Every structure is written in C-alpha cells, then in structure tokens.
Amino acid sequence: MTHPYWPLFDLRLRTGDVTLRPMTETDQLTVAARLPADVELNPAATTYAVDDADVNRGIVIHQSYWKAYGTWHPESWRLSFAVLVDDEFVGAQELEGNDFPRLRTVDSASFLVNAVRGRGIGKQMRRAVLGLAFGPMGAQAAITSAWHDNHASLGVSRALGYRPNGETFDRRGDGRDTMVHLRMLRADWVASGAADAVSISGFEECRHLFGIG
C-alpha cells in the first residue's frame, strides 16, 4: 500500500481503455485548465473580485477539492476521480454518498473535455463507478440528475439502465429550469451484466473510509 494514511489514492477502476483514479491536489491545475465552458459549477460557491472568470472557476475547483477531502466522513463523502485514456486526462467522474451506511445510495456527476466527447467514454466512466458502488461497496441504489437539455448525460444514464425518478424545478442562472432525476436499483445493475466489464483494485484498504464493515 503506497498511501497508508489515505489509501484512497491507491484505488483504481478500469473498464475498456479507461482508467479512473482518485483526484490529487496536483490534478486541480489540469482540471481548472481543461474544464469545458459548458460545465456548470455550484452556483452557491464563493466567488472573488478578479477580472478573469476562468480564474474564479479555477478557485472554485480547488476549494471544492479541498472541501471534499477535508470534510470527508464515513456517513457523508464525495469522491472525485480523474478519468484517463492512455494516461491522458480526459475528464472527471464523481461518486457521492450521504448517510451511505444507512441508505446505501450513491449519486454521481461528471464531465468530459470537448475533444473526446461522443466516443462512449462517458458511459465507460459511469459504468466504472457503478461497478464500485454496486460491487464491493454494496450499494442498493444509484441516483443521478441532469438538466432536461443535457442530452448527453441523460443518454448515458438511460443507456446504462437508469429509470425515471421524477422532475423538479431548480435554480439555473437568474431563473429556473427543469431537472430530470433518474435511479437504478441493484437488481437492475446485476441483471445488466455490466459488472463483468469493470476491474477494481485497492478498495479493501480504504473500505473503512466509507463506513462499510
């Protein structure tokens, strides 16, 4: 084990030619530089009096990273993965659990850089974290949400077997818009056979961080 105090850094997920590894602080420079303009960040995040909007977005990226690890708790955690193809950073995939030991439900979010969109990578990286969640983590459900016009994200979810889970109005910019919610149950994941395509290493050493006995 390379990281005895924070073994998450040794966790690896692989499916096809895609590898996921937990984000490090060094990665944040790359994320800030390659974050596509159409990726919406937390509207409640702190912003600063700087002239360059990209600098503000980069600050939010760094603070979100520090907050996720700094406030990590077995009952409430948010794990961001760097997505790599041929060792090149192509995007990020998040997996989040709130009251996870009790609810056994995970949420997810992601983005891909523009150059690799439309190649099926989004589906592979989501499949990888679902393999982790429904596999050694023992999740019973996975939820996800996207704006009604985010056809790429909704398409990935539906292709993997998520089912409709309602719609809500949510704040978007200065107005409101429709957020589409979807859910996948453990039985749906098992029936899909998608777990066979996911390889996971380094999880047992960090099992305790997720509150799993």
Buried (B, 14 or more C-beta within 10 A) or exposed (E): EEBEEEBBBBBBBBBBEBBBBBBEEEBBEBBBEBBEEEBEEEEEBEEEEEEEEEEBBBBBBBBBBEEBBEEBEEEEBBBBBBBBBEEEBBBBBBBBBBEBEEEBBBBBBBBBBEEBBEEEBBBBBBBBBBBBBBBBBBBBBBBBBBBEEBEBBBEBBEEBBBEEBEEEEEEEEEEEEEBBBBBBBBEBBEEBEBBEBBEBEBBEBBEEBBBBE
